[in-house]
């Protein structure tokens, strides 16, 4: 990954399991326990013809990015009560839609590929 231009993104991660049921509305209220950290990686445009992943209906390829990094970013996982990580790109919030572990391909660097989609489009 040293040959690629590195982009540092600020990642916001919500702490899993935090929240409560509102006694009046009986709805789940997610806690606001979050923390932010920096991740360096290669930010590239999403090319639909170069992947088997299909974007959700209504999402344009211009609203998605590939991000190759050595930091494992989290997607939404209902079984773990975990929300997806979010990142800020040019003032716009993007959410981690998909994450692939590329460390098993006998490459020189252990890294991950994350698909980022504009949060306001999901």
ZIRAJO-V965076 format. One record per residue. RES is the residue in three letters. PHI is phi in degrees with one decimal (999 if undefined). OMEGA is omega in degrees with one decimal (none if undefined). D_CENTER is the distance of its C-alpha to the mean C-alpha in Angstrom with 2 decimals. Layout:
RES	PHI	OMEGA	D_CENTER
RES	PHI	OMEGA	D_CENTER
This chain:
UNK	999	-179.2	19.02
UNK	-69.2	-179.1	21.69
UNK	-79.5	-178.1	22.93
UNK	-90.8	175.4	19.82
UNK	-67.9	-177.3	19.30
UNK	-94.3	178.1	16.93
UNK	-120.7	177.3	14.71
UNK	-95.3	178.0	13.83
UNK	-115.2	174.4	10.91
UNK	-89.3	-177.5	11.13
UNK	-100.8	174.8	8.31
UNK	-108.7	-178.9	9.40
UNK	-121.5	177.1	9.49
UNK	-86.9	178.8	11.94
UNK	-70.6	-176.1	14.70
UNK	-67.5	172.6	15.16
UNK	84.6	-177.6	18.50
UNK	-88.0	176.7	19.48
UNK	153.3	-178.4	21.35
UNK	-158.0	176.1	24.65
UNK	-95.0	178.9	26.55
UNK	-66.6	-176.6	28.35
UNK	-67.6	-179.3	32.03
UNK	-85.7	-176.1	33.00
UNK	-88.4	-177.7	30.37
UNK	60.3	178.1	29.44
UNK	-109.3	178.6	25.72
UNK	-72.8	177.0	22.89
UNK	-109.6	-178.6	21.97
UNK	-73.9	177.9	18.69
UNK	-68.8	-179.3	19.37
UNK	-98.5	179.3	18.09
UNK	-74.7	178.7	17.62
UNK	-131.1	170.0	14.64
UNK	-141.2	-175.5	14.45
UNK	-120.5	177.2	13.07
UNK	-145.1	-179.1	13.05
UNK	-95.5	175.1	13.01
UNK	-129.7	176.5	11.34
UNK	-102.4	-180.0	13.35
UNK	-173.5	-179.7	12.67
UNK	-103.3	179.1	13.65
UNK	-93.4	-176.7	12.10
UNK	-132.3	177.9	13.78
UNK	-64.3	176.8	14.46
UNK	-80.4	178.4	13.53
UNK	-112.4	-173.6	16.91
UNK	-64.7	-178.5	17.58
UNK	-79.9	-176.6	20.70
UNK	-105.2	179.7	19.24
UNK	-144.9	177.1	17.04
UNK	-89.5	179.7	17.96
UNK	-70.8	178.3	14.77
UNK	-104.1	178.2	15.84
UNK	-71.5	176.6	13.85
UNK	-59.1	-178.7	14.80
UNK	-58.6	178.4	18.20
UNK	92.7	179.0	18.57
UNK	-93.9	178.1	15.44
UNK	-85.4	178.6	16.82
UNK	-63.9	178.1	15.65
UNK	-73.0	179.3	16.10
UNK	-103.4	-178.1	13.29
UNK	-139.4	178.3	10.65
UNK	-134.9	164.2	9.89
UNK	-96.4	176.8	9.71
UNK	-132.5	179.6	8.69
UNK	-97.3	-174.7	11.02
UNK	-149.3	176.9	11.16
UNK	-93.4	178.1	13.16
UNK	-104.6	177.5	10.75
UNK	-76.7	177.8	9.15
UNK	-96.0	-174.1	5.60
UNK	-98.5	171.4	5.94
UNK	-100.1	176.0	5.86
UNK	-67.6	177.4	8.83
UNK	-139.6	-176.6	12.02
UNK	-64.7	-178.2	15.24
UNK	-67.0	178.1	17.48
UNK	-101.8	-176.0	16.05
UNK	54.3	-175.0	15.70
UNK	-118.2	175.4	12.13
UNK	-91.2	-179.3	9.76
UNK	-71.1	172.5	5.99
UNK	-67.8	175.2	4.84
UNK	-123.4	177.3	5.58
UNK	-133.5	179.3	7.00
UNK	-109.2	178.1	10.44
UNK	-124.4	-179.9	11.80
UNK	51.8	177.2	15.55
UNK	80.9	-178.7	15.70
UNK	-113.7	-179.6	13.26
UNK	-84.1	175.8	10.26
UNK	-116.8	179.5	7.15
UNK	-112.6	176.9	4.62
UNK	-73.8	-177.6	1.87
UNK	-89.3	-178.5	5.55
UNK	-147.0	179.8	6.75
UNK	-139.1	179.1	7.20
UNK	-121.5	177.8	10.77
UNK	-88.8	-179.1	13.04
UNK	-101.5	-177.9	15.40
UNK	-81.1	-176.3	17.60
UNK	-97.1	-175.9	20.21
UNK	-102.4	176.7	21.47
UNK	57.2	177.7	23.98
UNK	-93.0	-178.2	22.43
UNK	-70.0	-179.7	23.43
UNK	-119.6	173.5	20.06
UNK	-82.5	-179.8	17.64
UNK	-153.3	-176.8	14.16
UNK	-127.5	173.8	10.95
UNK	-115.5	178.2	9.53
UNK	-113.9	173.6	5.94
UNK	-98.5	-179.2	6.39
UNK	-106.3	179.0	5.28
UNK	-126.6	178.1	7.83
UNK	-53.7	-175.9	10.01
UNK	-65.2	-179.1	9.94
UNK	-73.0	178.5	13.72
UNK	-97.9	-179.9	14.03
UNK	-81.3	none	12.56
